[in-house]
């Protein structure tokens, strides 16, 4: 095969364009055929990604070397033939990916593209161990499993020793912690190559398996040359009985201070970290391989929303606000509040889910033989990992989080929560699955939405994305999904939805974009809080009605009237009370009402006037008429709920006139009788602005 054909055969979406080709670039998530492929004057294949990918990254993603892009010069110097192919399969024997070894001893990785072709990288999948079905069976039988440093050694161990052996793709230094999940409960013997990278690799694997495998030993083979391996030892006369003796003599692995530097002496050099783009399950809202928290009060549709998301993932359908679907994938559910038969499955059915891809993890084996119990976090991370692997899940839903925290993890204790969620975040990173945990809101009112979720602040701190489901203040039947935290991109738009009855089962219907953000959704006070605030405003206005008063005296009088400090501060802000020094640096602070004030809770206050909203001085009319210039209203439109939002200047807000519906500007901190310049009539007192 010539160089051009070799390149074209490895690409997807190839289309001929004159004398060249365009295709999907393998070095990034391409949807626009950004790669151009042509042939240079000397027959060399030319590659250019118009999205900016480096040439070396493109060649590597193709599973090629730069020399493969040159034509053979006749002596075969540029020719590279496949010498062996090693299959990596899932526990049910399905081909997952392959390691390809060439006759020049170079290696590359590839995976099926689903159309009888290959994708020459392992991006977007979770690699598995070599000989995984045999390894799983050997663990059940209590047999020893050899962990070696290459597929060839594993095959020789099976043929010449009758042993079960495994390895990870790409060799030394490429062990990932999620591989250890496949060896939970196993008796493991690690044999690395006889060189420094091999010894470090053996130590890394042992440290990763410690506490998960039933036993871990590292065996060094005697008499092998530098860089020698198990195959070299067997060629030099090594036998099954000889290996058994070496295993018996080896000591159980125990992490030591001396071993730690050998594994990772100084952390991770960032020069060795390969930059990656954030992958999204739901663009802007739920990142893959990360933790997302969904908050909301009970009964608002959080669980129905999560099941809608699960249904979309199982079918590969686009989620709201995105026109791009995802590859259909599995979903794992941990649900403590809803029944599978009467609630969860009916909701999934009306959402159009592929239930063959959705697994509800309801029980795990208890320490007592034959007993089962609900899964707990972080104790049963490995059981959850196995569930994710079983359905190749890209989404894990935990609803609600607090119900699954183990007894020794206190949900309000920051240290406990961070430790538990660190392992959850590691699970997400290892498997590539998005982890969506659900929380109820705490009882505190108002404030920043990010602090309203139940339990420790460490929960939202561990998440890369935070979402909120709340009632739409403008429509009791509608709900809003808003962002509370967005570490990986700018905050997405809020989305509206409502629940409709579908044969006795609630079905979620998305209803466009909402103007409300998370803070505004949670800013509404309860009736009790609202009454207390209005009383505090009246107390404060009485105290200040005759002029400035020292701040300490105000607080003292408010306390006598049973006004709490927090409510007093809210009342002060709502009334626009001015706080200033009465003299020099040592003079006391004083509070005083501004000339005109409108409280946000509904009471209207004016210095020197009454509190019933009667007409004030002509100066206020002058201020209002000045602010009602037509140029300030240009280009604004009233939204569906009537509001126009905050202006960027002058602390003003536009609202529709209750009589004519035209925009009327209202200045914060002023309580005039507002005149609409359109209907030329006084806006009636008590109208809702």
matplotlib code that plots the C-alpha trace (Angstrom):
import matplotlib.pyplot as plt

x = [0.0, 1.4, 1.7, -1.4, -3.6, -2.3, -3.3, -6.7, -7.6, -7.1, -9.3, -13.0, -15.3, -13.0, -14.1, -12.2, -11.7, -9.9, -6.4, -6.6, -8.9, -10.6, -11.5, -12.3, -9.1, -8.2, -6.3, -9.4, -13.2, -13.8, -17.2, -16.3, -13.7, -10.9, -8.1, -6.7, -4.6, -2.5, 0.7, 3.8, 6.3, 8.4, 5.5, 5.3, 1.9, 1.0, -1.4, -2.8, -5.5, -7.3, -8.4, -4.8, -3.7, 0.0, 1.4, 3.0, -0.4, -2.1, 0.5, 0.4, -3.4, -3.2, -1.0, 1.8, 5.3, 6.6, 8.6, 5.3, 4.4, 7.3, 7.1, 9.2, 12.5, 12.8, 15.0, 12.1, 13.7, 10.3, 8.2, 6.7, 4.8, 2.5, 4.1, 1.4, -2.0, -3.1, -6.9, -8.2, -11.7, -14.4, -15.5, -18.1, -15.5, -16.4, -13.4, -12.7, -9.3, -6.0, -2.3, -0.5, 3.2, 5.3, 8.4, 10.5, 9.4, 7.2, 3.7, 0.4, -3.2, -6.4, -10.1, -13.1, -14.9, -18.2, -18.0, -15.4, -12.6, -10.3, -9.7, -6.0, -6.1, -7.8, -9.4, -13.0, -12.9, -11.8, -9.0, -9.2, -6.6, -5.3, -7.0, -9.8, -12.3, -9.6, -8.5, -12.1, -12.6, -9.2, -10.2, -13.3, -11.3, -8.7, -5.8, -2.7, -2.6, 0.6, 0.8, 3.5, 4.9, 3.7, 1.3, 4.0, 5.1, 1.4, 1.0, 4.2, 3.1, -0.1, 1.6, 4.7, 3.5, -0.2, -0.6, -3.2, -1.3, -2.4, -0.9, -2.0, -1.8, 1.2, 3.6, 5.6, 4.4, 0.9, -0.9, -4.2, -5.8, -9.1, -7.2, -6.9, -10.7, -10.6, -8.2, -10.1, -9.8, -7.1, -3.9, -1.4, 2.2, 3.9, 6.9, 8.5, 11.3, 14.8, 15.5, 14.7, 11.4, 10.3, 11.1, 9.3, 6.3, 6.1, 6.1, 3.4, 1.2, 1.7, 0.9, -2.3, -3.4, -2.6, -5.8, -7.8, -6.2, -6.2, -2.4, 0.3, 3.9, 6.7, 9.0, 12.4, 13.6, 17.2, 19.8, 18.0, 19.9, 19.4, 16.0, 15.2, 11.7, 9.7, 10.1, 13.9, 13.8, 11.8, 14.2, 17.1, 15.5, 13.0, 10.3, 6.8, 8.2, 11.0, 8.5, 6.4, 9.5, 10.2, 6.6, 6.7, 10.0, 8.7, 7.4, 4.0, 4.1, 3.8, 4.1, 7.1, 8.6, 11.4, 9.0, 7.0, 9.8, 10.4, 6.8, 6.5, 9.5, 8.3, 4.7, 3.8, 5.9, 3.5, 5.8, 4.7, 1.0, -0.8, -3.4, -7.0, -10.1, -13.1, -15.6, -19.2, -22.2, -24.4, -22.5, -22.0, -23.8, -22.6, -18.9, -17.7, -15.3, -16.2, -18.6, -21.8, -24.2, -27.9, -29.7, -33.3, -36.2, -38.2, -41.1, -39.9, -38.9, -35.2, -35.5, -37.7, -35.1, -32.3, -34.2, -34.9, -31.2, -30.6, -33.1, -31.3, -27.9, -29.3, -30.6, -27.9, -30.4, -29.4, -30.1, -31.9, -29.8, -27.6, -28.1, -25.5, -26.3, -23.9, -23.1, -25.7, -24.3, -25.2, -26.4, -26.0, -28.6, -28.4, -31.8, -32.9, -36.3, -38.2, -39.4, -38.0, -41.3, -43.8, -41.8, -38.4, -39.2, -42.5, -40.7, -37.9, -40.5, -42.4, -39.0, -38.2, -35.3, -33.5, -33.9, -31.5, -28.7, -29.8, -28.7, -30.1, -27.5, -29.7, -27.6, -24.0, -22.7, -22.4, -19.4, -21.7, -21.8, -25.0, -26.2, -26.9, -27.1, -27.6, -24.4, -22.5, -20.0, -17.0, -17.0, -18.4, -16.6, -15.4, -18.9, -20.0, -17.0, -18.1, -21.6, -20.3, -18.2, -21.2, -23.3, -20.4, -22.0, -21.2, -23.5, -23.8, -26.7, -26.7, -30.1, -29.8, -26.2, -26.8, -28.7, -25.6, -22.8, -21.5, -21.9, -18.5, -18.9, -20.7, -22.4, -21.8, -18.1, -16.0, -13.0, -15.2, -17.1, -14.0, -12.3, -15.4, -16.0, -12.3, -12.7, -15.9, -14.1, -11.3, -13.9, -15.3, -11.9, -10.9, -14.1, -14.9, -18.4, -20.2, -21.2, -24.4, -25.3, -28.6, -29.0, -31.9, -31.6, -30.9, -33.4, -31.5, -33.2, -31.8, -28.0, -25.8, -27.3, -24.0, -24.3, -27.9, -27.2, -27.5, -24.4, -20.9, -19.7, -17.1, -19.7, -20.1, -16.4, -15.6, -17.9, -16.9, -20.4, -23.4, -27.1, -30.3, -34.0, -36.4, -39.9, -40.3, -41.3, -43.5, -45.3, -46.0, -46.4, -43.1, -39.6, -36.2, -32.9, -30.1, -26.4, -24.9, -21.3, -19.4, -15.7, -15.0, -16.9, -19.0, -22.3, -25.0, -28.4, -31.2, -33.8, -37.5, -39.5, -42.8, -44.2, -47.3, -49.3, -48.9, -51.2, -50.5, -46.8, -45.1, -43.4, -40.9, -41.4, -38.7, -40.0, -37.2, -34.8, -35.5, -34.3, -33.9, -30.5, -29.9, -29.6, -32.8, -34.7, -33.7, -34.1, -37.8, -38.5, -41.0, -44.2, -42.7, -39.4, -41.3, -43.5, -40.5, -38.6, -41.5, -41.9, -38.1, -38.4, -41.2, -39.2, -36.2, -38.1, -39.7, -36.3, -34.8, -37.9, -36.8, -33.2, -29.9, -29.3, -26.1, -25.7, -25.3, -28.5, -30.4, -29.3, -30.2, -33.7, -34.2, -33.1, -35.8, -38.3, -37.2, -35.6, -32.6, -29.3, -29.6, -33.1, -32.1, -29.3, -31.7, -34.2, -31.3, -30.4, -34.0, -34.7, -31.5, -30.4, -27.2, -24.4, -21.7, -19.3, -20.7, -17.4, -13.7, -12.1, -13.2, -16.7, -19.5, -21.3, -24.7, -27.7, -30.2, -32.9, -32.2, -34.6, -36.8, -36.8, -38.8, -38.5, -38.3, -40.7, -43.5, -43.6, -42.9, -40.9, -40.0, -38.0, -40.3, -43.4, -45.8, -45.4, -48.5, -47.1, -48.7, -47.3, -43.9, -42.1, -41.9, -38.1, -38.8, -41.0, -38.2, -35.8, -38.2, -39.1, -35.3, -34.8, -37.8, -36.0, -37.0, -33.4, -33.1, -36.0, -34.7, -34.4, -35.8, -38.5, -40.7, -40.0, -42.7, -42.8, -43.0, -39.6, -36.8, -34.0, -31.4, -30.0, -26.2, -26.2, -27.8, -29.2, -32.5, -35.0, -37.6, -41.1, -44.3, -46.8, -49.8, -52.2, -50.7, -47.9, -45.2, -41.8, -41.5, -38.2, -38.1, -35.1, -34.0, -34.0, -36.8, -40.5, -42.2, -45.7, -44.6, -46.0, -46.0, -44.9, -47.0, -50.4, -49.8, -51.6, -50.5, -49.7, -52.2, -50.9, -50.4, -49.6, -47.0, -43.7]
y = [0.0, 3.4, 6.3, 8.1, 5.0, 4.2, 7.6, 7.7, 4.3, 5.5, 8.6, 9.2, 11.3, 11.3, 13.3, 13.9, 17.6, 18.1, 16.5, 16.3, 15.1, 16.6, 14.5, 14.7, 15.5, 12.6, 14.9, 16.7, 16.3, 17.4, 17.8, 20.0, 18.0, 20.3, 18.1, 18.5, 15.7, 16.0, 14.8, 16.9, 17.2, 14.3, 12.0, 12.9, 13.0, 16.5, 17.0, 20.2, 20.8, 24.1, 24.1, 24.4, 20.9, 20.3, 18.1, 15.7, 15.3, 14.3, 11.7, 10.3, 10.1, 8.2, 5.6, 6.4, 7.7, 10.6, 8.2, 6.5, 9.7, 9.3, 7.0, 3.9, 4.6, 1.2, -0.5, -0.9, 1.5, 3.3, 0.1, -0.9, -4.2, -5.4, -8.2, -8.9, -7.7, -8.2, -8.0, -6.3, -7.5, -6.8, -9.3, -10.6, -11.1, -8.1, -6.5, -3.2, -2.1, -3.5, -3.1, -3.3, -4.3, -3.6, -5.4, -2.4, -3.0, 0.1, 0.0, 1.8, 1.5, 1.3, 0.5, -0.4, 2.5, 0.5, 0.5, -2.2, 0.3, 1.6, 4.7, 4.8, 6.0, 5.2, 8.6, 8.7, 5.1, 3.5, 0.9, -2.5, -5.1, -7.8, -11.2, -9.6, -12.6, -15.1, -12.7, -12.4, -16.1, -16.7, -14.3, -16.3, -19.5, -18.0, -18.5, -16.4, -13.7, -12.5, -8.8, -8.4, -5.6, -6.7, -8.8, -11.1, -12.0, -12.7, -15.1, -16.9, -17.2, -18.9, -21.2, -22.3, -22.0, -22.5, -19.2, -16.5, -13.2, -9.7, -6.3, -2.8, -1.2, 1.0, -0.6, 0.7, 3.9, 3.7, 1.9, 3.6, 3.2, 2.0, -1.2, -2.1, -2.3, -5.3, -7.1, -6.4, -9.5, -11.1, -12.8, -10.8, -11.3, -8.4, -9.1, -6.0, -5.8, -5.8, -2.1, 1.1, 1.9, -1.7, -1.6, 1.8, 0.3, -2.7, -0.4, 1.8, -1.2, -2.6, 0.7, 1.0, -2.6, -2.3, -2.5, -3.7, -7.0, -9.9, -10.1, -8.3, -9.5, -8.2, -10.9, -10.1, -12.8, -13.9, -14.2, -12.1, -9.5, -5.7, -4.9, -8.6, -9.9, -13.1, -14.3, -14.0, -15.8, -18.7, -18.9, -19.2, -22.3, -20.8, -23.3, -23.3, -24.8, -22.3, -19.5, -21.0, -21.0, -17.4, -16.5, -18.4, -16.6, -13.1, -11.0, -9.4, -5.8, -3.1, 0.6, 2.2, 5.7, 4.4, 3.0, 6.2, 8.2, 5.3, 5.5, 9.2, 11.1, 14.7, 14.6, 15.2, 17.4, 19.5, 19.1, 15.5, 16.3, 16.1, 19.0, 17.8, 19.5, 19.3, 16.7, 17.4, 15.0, 18.1, 21.1, 23.8, 21.9, 18.3, 17.6, 14.0, 12.5, 15.2, 15.7, 17.8, 18.7, 19.3, 21.1, 21.8, 21.5, 18.2, 17.8, 20.2, 17.6, 17.1, 13.3, 13.5, 15.8, 13.4, 10.6, 12.7, 13.2, 9.5, 8.7, 11.1, 9.5, 6.0, 6.9, 9.3, 12.2, 15.8, 17.5, 20.9, 23.8, 21.5, 20.3, 17.6, 14.2, 11.9, 8.3, 6.2, 4.9, 3.3, 4.9, 3.7, 4.9, 5.0, 6.0, 6.0, 7.7, 6.2, 2.7, 1.1, -0.5, 2.2, 5.4, 5.2, 2.8, 4.5, 7.9, 6.5, 5.0, 8.2, 9.9, 7.4, 5.7, 2.6, 0.7, -2.0, 0.5, 1.7, -0.2, 0.5, -0.5, -1.3, -3.8, -4.9, -7.9, -7.4, -8.5, -11.3, -14.2, -14.3, -10.9, -7.9, -4.2, -0.8, 0.7, 3.2, 5.9, 5.8, 2.1, 0.6, 2.6, -0.6, -2.1, 1.1, 0.9, -2.6, -1.4, 1.4, -1.2, -3.5, -1.1, 1.1, 4.0, 7.6, 8.9, 7.9, 9.5, 9.5, 10.6, 11.9, 12.0, 12.1, 8.8, 7.0, 8.4, 5.7, 5.9, 7.3, 10.1, 13.1, 15.1, 18.4, 17.8, 19.3, 16.9, 13.8, 15.0, 16.1, 12.7, 10.8, 12.9, 12.8, 9.1, 9.8, 12.4, 9.9, 7.3, 9.8, 10.6, 6.9, 5.8, 9.0, 8.9, 12.1, 11.8, 13.7, 13.9, 15.3, 17.3, 19.0, 22.7, 23.8, 26.0, 29.3, 31.9, 34.3, 34.6, 33.2, 30.1, 28.3, 28.1, 26.8, 23.1, 20.8, 19.5, 20.7, 23.4, 20.8, 19.1, 22.0, 22.7, 19.2, 19.7, 21.3, 22.2, 23.1, 23.2, 24.2, 23.3, 25.9, 27.3, 30.0, 33.1, 34.2, 30.9, 28.4, 25.6, 26.2, 25.1, 26.6, 24.8, 27.3, 27.2, 27.8, 27.0, 26.6, 26.0, 24.8, 27.3, 30.4, 29.9, 28.5, 30.0, 29.1, 26.7, 26.5, 23.3, 22.0, 18.6, 17.3, 14.3, 11.4, 8.6, 9.1, 9.5, 13.0, 13.8, 16.6, 19.2, 21.8, 25.3, 27.5, 29.9, 31.7, 35.1, 34.0, 33.0, 30.8, 33.7, 35.4, 32.1, 31.6, 35.2, 35.1, 35.2, 33.0, 34.6, 34.6, 36.2, 38.7, 39.8, 40.0, 42.2, 44.5, 45.0, 45.7, 48.3, 50.0, 49.9, 51.3, 54.1, 55.1, 55.3, 57.4, 59.5, 62.6, 62.6, 60.8, 58.4, 56.8, 53.3, 51.7, 53.4, 52.2, 48.6, 48.9, 50.1, 47.5, 44.7, 46.0, 45.6, 42.0, 42.7, 40.4, 41.8, 40.0, 41.3, 44.8, 44.8, 43.7, 46.4, 48.9, 47.9, 47.8, 51.3, 52.7, 53.9, 56.0, 55.0, 57.7, 59.2, 62.1, 63.9, 63.0, 59.5, 58.8, 60.1, 57.5, 56.1, 57.4, 56.1, 58.3, 57.9, 59.1, 61.9, 59.5, 55.7, 52.7, 49.5, 46.3, 44.5, 46.9, 49.7, 53.3, 55.7, 59.4, 61.6, 64.4, 62.8, 59.9, 56.2, 55.7, 56.8, 60.2, 62.7, 64.1, 67.3, 68.6, 67.9, 64.2, 64.8, 66.8, 63.9, 61.4, 63.5, 63.9, 60.2, 59.5, 60.7, 58.9, 58.2, 55.9, 53.7, 53.3, 49.7, 47.9, 45.3, 43.9, 40.2, 37.5, 38.1, 41.8, 42.8, 44.4, 43.8, 46.0, 48.9, 49.1, 52.7, 54.9, 52.0, 52.1, 49.4, 49.4, 48.0, 48.1, 50.7, 49.0, 51.2, 51.3, 48.6, 51.0, 51.0, 53.1, 53.7, 53.4, 54.6, 52.5, 54.4, 56.9, 56.8, 59.3, 59.3, 58.0, 59.6, 57.5, 59.7, 57.6, 57.6, 60.9, 59.7, 58.9, 55.3, 54.1, 53.6, 49.9, 48.9, 46.2, 47.4]
z = [0.0, -1.0, 1.5, 0.3, 0.4, 3.9, 5.2, 3.5, 4.8, 8.4, 8.0, 8.4, 6.4, 3.4, 0.4, -2.8, -3.7, -7.0, -6.8, -3.0, -0.2, 2.8, 5.9, 9.6, 11.5, 13.9, 16.3, 17.6, 17.7, 14.2, 12.6, 9.6, 7.6, 8.7, 7.4, 3.9, 2.4, -0.7, -2.3, -2.6, -5.5, -4.2, -3.5, 0.2, 1.8, 3.0, 6.0, 7.2, 9.8, 9.2, 12.9, 14.0, 15.1, 15.0, 12.2, 14.8, 16.6, 13.3, 12.4, 15.9, 15.9, 12.6, 14.3, 11.8, 11.9, 9.8, 7.6, 6.6, 4.7, 2.3, -0.7, -0.7, -2.4, -3.9, -1.2, 1.3, 3.8, 4.4, 4.4, 7.7, 7.9, 10.6, 12.6, 15.1, 16.3, 19.9, 20.7, 23.9, 24.5, 27.1, 29.7, 27.2, 24.5, 22.3, 20.6, 22.3, 20.9, 19.5, 19.9, 16.5, 16.5, 13.4, 12.2, 13.2, 16.8, 16.9, 18.2, 17.8, 19.0, 17.1, 17.7, 15.5, 14.0, 13.6, 9.8, 9.2, 9.6, 12.3, 14.4, 15.1, 18.7, 22.1, 22.6, 23.9, 25.1, 28.4, 27.6, 29.2, 30.3, 28.0, 28.3, 30.5, 30.2, 31.3, 34.1, 35.4, 35.5, 37.2, 40.0, 40.6, 40.7, 43.1, 40.6, 40.5, 37.8, 36.3, 35.4, 32.8, 30.5, 27.1, 25.1, 23.8, 27.3, 28.2, 25.3, 26.1, 29.8, 28.6, 26.1, 28.0, 31.7, 31.5, 33.4, 33.2, 32.4, 31.6, 30.7, 30.0, 26.5, 25.7, 28.1, 31.1, 32.7, 31.2, 34.0, 34.9, 38.3, 36.7, 35.6, 39.3, 39.5, 37.1, 39.6, 42.7, 45.0, 42.8, 43.8, 41.7, 40.8, 38.9, 36.7, 35.1, 32.5, 33.8, 33.5, 35.5, 33.6, 34.2, 38.0, 38.3, 36.4, 38.7, 41.7, 40.2, 39.5, 43.0, 44.6, 42.5, 43.4, 47.1, 49.1, 46.1, 45.2, 47.7, 47.5, 45.6, 45.0, 42.8, 41.3, 39.8, 37.4, 37.9, 35.1, 32.5, 30.5, 30.8, 29.4, 29.5, 30.2, 30.9, 27.3, 27.7, 31.0, 29.4, 26.5, 28.9, 30.6, 33.0, 34.0, 35.7, 38.9, 38.9, 38.7, 41.5, 43.7, 43.0, 43.8, 47.1, 48.1, 47.2, 50.0, 50.0, 48.7, 51.4, 50.5, 52.2, 52.3, 50.1, 47.6, 47.2, 45.5, 43.1, 42.0, 41.7, 43.1, 42.6, 41.4, 37.7, 35.4, 33.4, 30.4, 30.4, 30.6, 27.3, 27.0, 26.4, 25.5, 27.8, 26.6, 27.3, 27.8, 27.8, 26.4, 29.1, 31.7, 32.3, 31.5, 30.8, 33.3, 35.9, 38.8, 38.4, 41.3, 40.7, 43.6, 44.2, 46.7, 46.8, 44.4, 41.7, 39.1, 39.7, 39.4, 36.3, 34.8, 35.5, 34.0, 30.9, 30.6, 31.1, 28.3, 25.9, 26.6, 26.2, 22.7, 21.7, 21.3, 21.6, 24.9, 25.1, 23.8, 21.8, 18.2, 18.4, 19.7, 21.5, 20.8, 22.5, 25.8, 29.1, 32.3, 35.9, 38.4, 42.2, 43.4, 47.0, 46.8, 43.8, 43.0, 39.9, 38.8, 39.6, 39.1, 37.5, 34.6, 33.7, 33.6, 31.4, 29.1, 28.5, 28.0, 25.2, 26.9, 25.7, 28.9, 27.8, 28.3, 31.8, 34.9, 38.4, 41.0, 44.0, 46.0, 46.5, 48.5, 52.2, 54.3, 55.6, 53.1, 51.1, 52.4, 50.3, 51.1, 49.3, 47.8, 49.9, 49.1, 48.9, 50.1, 47.0, 44.3, 42.7, 42.5, 40.8, 38.5, 37.5, 36.8, 34.6, 32.6, 32.3, 30.3, 29.0, 30.8, 30.1, 32.9, 36.6, 38.5, 42.3, 43.6, 46.3, 47.3, 51.1, 51.0, 49.7, 51.9, 54.2, 58.0, 58.7, 56.2, 57.7, 55.0, 56.8, 57.6, 54.9, 55.3, 55.1, 52.0, 50.1, 50.7, 49.5, 46.5, 45.5, 44.9, 42.9, 40.8, 40.2, 39.2, 36.7, 35.3, 35.0, 33.3, 31.3, 32.7, 33.8, 37.5, 38.3, 42.0, 43.3, 46.5, 48.3, 49.3, 52.8, 54.7, 54.6, 52.4, 49.9, 49.5, 46.8, 45.2, 45.3, 49.1, 49.2, 48.5, 51.5, 53.3, 53.3, 50.9, 49.9, 47.8, 45.3, 45.7, 44.3, 41.4, 38.1, 37.3, 39.4, 38.4, 40.1, 39.5, 41.0, 40.5, 37.9, 39.9, 37.0, 36.6, 39.4, 36.9, 35.2, 36.4, 35.5, 35.2, 36.0, 36.4, 39.9, 39.1, 35.8, 36.1, 32.5, 30.4, 30.7, 32.5, 30.1, 29.6, 32.0, 30.5, 31.3, 31.5, 32.8, 33.7, 32.0, 32.8, 30.4, 31.4, 35.1, 34.6, 34.6, 31.4, 31.1, 28.3, 27.7, 27.1, 25.8, 27.5, 30.8, 31.9, 35.5, 36.9, 40.0, 42.4, 41.3, 41.5, 45.2, 46.2, 46.9, 50.7, 52.5, 53.8, 57.3, 56.2, 54.1, 57.0, 59.3, 56.8, 56.3, 60.0, 60.2, 57.5, 59.4, 62.7, 61.0, 59.2, 62.5, 64.2, 61.4, 60.6, 62.6, 61.3, 61.5, 64.4, 65.6, 64.2, 67.7, 68.9, 65.9, 66.5, 70.2, 69.5, 66.8, 69.2, 71.7, 68.9, 68.3, 64.9, 64.3, 63.1, 59.7, 59.1, 60.1, 57.5, 54.8, 55.8, 55.7, 52.2, 51.0, 52.3, 50.9, 54.3, 54.2, 56.5, 57.1, 59.6, 61.6, 61.9, 62.2, 62.2, 65.7, 65.3, 65.5, 62.4, 61.8, 59.7, 57.9, 55.3, 51.9, 50.7, 48.8, 49.4, 48.1, 50.0, 48.0, 50.3, 49.4, 52.0, 50.7, 52.8, 52.3, 54.7, 55.9, 54.4, 55.2, 54.5, 52.4, 49.1, 49.0, 46.5, 47.4, 46.6, 43.1, 43.2, 42.9, 39.9, 38.3, 38.9, 37.4, 34.4, 33.7, 33.9, 31.6, 28.5, 25.4, 24.5, 27.5, 26.3, 22.8, 21.5, 24.6, 24.3, 27.0, 27.7, 28.2, 31.9, 31.5, 32.8, 30.8, 33.2, 34.8, 32.9, 32.9, 34.0, 36.6, 38.8, 36.9, 35.8, 33.0, 33.7, 31.6, 32.6, 34.2, 32.1, 28.6, 28.8, 27.5, 29.3, 32.4, 34.1, 37.9, 39.8, 42.8, 46.1, 45.0, 45.8, 43.5, 42.0, 38.6, 35.4, 32.3, 29.4, 27.0, 28.5, 30.3, 33.4, 36.9, 37.5, 40.1, 43.6, 44.5, 40.9, 40.8, 39.6]

ax = plt.figure().add_subplot(projection="3d")
ax.plot(x, y, z, "-o")
ax.set_aspect("equal")
plt.show()
